[in-house]
Amino acid sequence: MRAERVVAANQVFSMNAFEPANRKAQPARQAKAGTQEAATFDLNTGLIIFMLGLIIGFVFAVPYAVFMLGLE
């Protein structure tokens, strides 16, 4: 009786068509490890460089514009 109950509890229903019904669903594993981390690193690096470019650009552009408009 006890063994039958354990076997019945092990029959986990899975929504995944590739997962056997008599086995608990395994957590999904990435096909290639590190791809997501590399993408976020590239995105963050690009954003930092872009922001630094904006800051440096404004540092030079504002005094130049003031000088050209003769507001000194």
Residue pairs with C-beta under 8 A, 6 or more apart in sequence:
10 22
10 24
11 21
11 22
12 21
12 23
12 24
12 25
13 21
14 20
14 21
14 25
16 25
19 25
19 26
30 36
66 72
